[in-house]
Amino acid sequence: MRRVLKLSLATAIVAATLIPLAAQAQSPQQRPGQQQPGASDEQERTSRAPRIAPLGRQAAAGPCPYVKILYDAARYIEMTGDRPAAANVGFTGEIEGLTSNCTYQSDQPITVDTRILFNLGRGPQAQADGRTYRYWIAVTERNKAVLAKTYFDLPVIFEGADRTSVVENQTIIIPRAELTTSGNNFEILVGFDVTPEMAQFNRDGSRFRINAGAAPVAAPAAAPVTQPPAQ
């Protein structure tokens, strides 16, 4: 599903892999399609590539904005109890893949198309068959202030499975105050809406890994978008 995030001229200048589950903590498991030990580095990189189709290339008058996943918000892990343990995990999520492309000519705004792959899971403490996750996209003046940040709801029904995948297509439109304003003035960040505890868990490099095969793709419902600036 495609949504459009437009940055309004009103805001300041220029300018958003868990694996789920019922699994084992800290020790990685081999995934389907992953090479056996001894495979070449190139084969290993290929086997670990996110299951997400690339976007078609478009012509742009200049460089595109930097688009990336914020590390501290790349994974979402609900935890019960007083210590991190696989048995205490509820719903989980991971942004496993992100691709983007942009286009702009003359004095046109910068249009950035993004495709985001989410892996979502249900751990032992998940009490329902569905969960509405929340994530955000932020546009910043590169290495400076956040110009706009919009939150999106991502409703997911597992239909009895312990994990699933969802692909979201988002379009970000960034006005340009001048003809010479290029895309490399901007940075676009993507992340889950996480608690401080979740962010620290991610920052520490802690994780839980799945121990099962590939997941089906679920279609999310649409969510409203807001508008924020130009340079």
Backbone hydrogen bonds, N-H to C=O, Kabsch-Sander energy under -0.5 kcal/mol:
donor,donor_aa,acceptor,acceptor_aa,energy
3,R,169,N,-1.6
5,L,171,T,-4.5
6,K,4,V,-0.6
6,K,226,T,-0.8
7,L,173,I,-3.0
8,S,6,K,-0.5
11,T,8,S,-1.0
11,T,228,P,-1.1
23,A,21,L,-3.4
24,Q,209,R,-1.4
26,Q,207,R,-2.3
27,S,25,A,-1.6
34,Q,31,R,-2.2
39,A,36,Q,-1.7
44,E,40,S,-2.2
45,R,41,D,-2.5
46,T,42,E,-2.2
47,S,43,Q,-2.4
48,R,44,E,-1.4
49,A,46,T,-1.1
52,I,50,P,-2.0
61,A,104,Y,-2.8
66,Y,186,F,-1.8
68,K,188,I,-2.4
70,L,190,V,-2.6
71,Y,69,I,-0.5
73,A,70,L,-1.4
74,A,71,Y,-1.5
76,Y,93,G,-2.9
78,E,91,F,-2.6
80,T,88,N,-2.5
88,N,85,A,-1.8
89,V,86,A,-1.3
90,G,78,E,-2.6
92,T,121,G,-2.4
93,G,76,Y,-2.2
94,E,119,N,-2.0
95,I,74,A,-2.5
96,E,94,E,-1.0
96,E,117,L,-1.9
97,G,117,L,-1.3
99,T,115,R,-2.2
101,N,113,D,-1.9
103,T,111,T,-1.8
108,Q,105,Q,-2.9
110,I,174,I,-2.9
111,T,103,T,-2.4
111,T,109,P,-0.6
112,V,110,I,-0.6
112,V,172,I,-3.3
113,D,101,N,-2.8
113,D,111,T,-0.6
114,T,170,Q,-3.3
115,R,99,T,-2.4
116,I,168,E,-3.0
117,L,97,G,-2.7
118,F,116,I,-0.6
118,F,166,V,-3.1
119,N,94,E,-2.9
120,L,118,F,-0.5
120,L,164,T,-3.0
121,G,92,T,-2.4
122,R,162,D,-2.9
123,G,90,G,-2.9
125,Q,89,V,-3.1
126,A,123,G,-1.7
131,R,156,V,-2.3
133,Y,131,R,-0.9
133,Y,154,L,-2.2
135,Y,152,F,-2.3
136,W,191,G,-2.9
137,I,150,T,-2.2
138,A,189,L,-2.5
139,V,148,A,-2.9
140,T,187,E,-2.9
141,E,145,A,-2.6
142,R,140,T,-0.6
142,R,185,N,-2.7
144,K,141,E,-3.1
147,L,139,V,-2.9
148,A,139,V,-1.8
150,T,137,I,-2.5
152,F,135,Y,-3.4
154,L,133,Y,-3.2
156,V,131,R,-2.1
158,F,129,D,-3.3
161,A,158,F,-2.0
164,T,120,L,-2.3
165,S,216,P,-2.7
166,V,118,F,-2.3
168,E,116,I,-2.6
169,N,1,M,-2.1
170,Q,114,T,-2.1
170,Q,168,E,-0.5
171,T,3,R,-3.3
172,I,112,V,-3.0
173,I,5,L,-3.2
174,I,110,I,-3.0
174,I,172,I,-0.5
181,T,178,E,-1.4
182,S,180,T,-0.5
183,G,63,P,-1.1
185,N,182,S,-1.5
186,F,183,G,-2.0
187,E,140,T,-1.9
188,I,66,Y,-3.8
189,L,138,A,-2.6
189,L,187,E,-0.5
190,V,68,K,-1.6
191,G,136,W,-1.7
192,F,73,A,-3.2
193,D,134,R,-2.8
194,V,192,F,-1.1
199,A,195,T,-2.5
200,Q,196,P,-2.1
201,F,197,E,-2.2
202,N,198,M,-2.3
203,R,199,A,-2.6
204,D,200,Q,-2.2
205,G,202,N,-1.4
206,S,201,F,-1.7
209,R,24,Q,-2.1
218,A,165,S,-3.2
230,A,11,T,-0.6
231,Q,175,P,-1.0
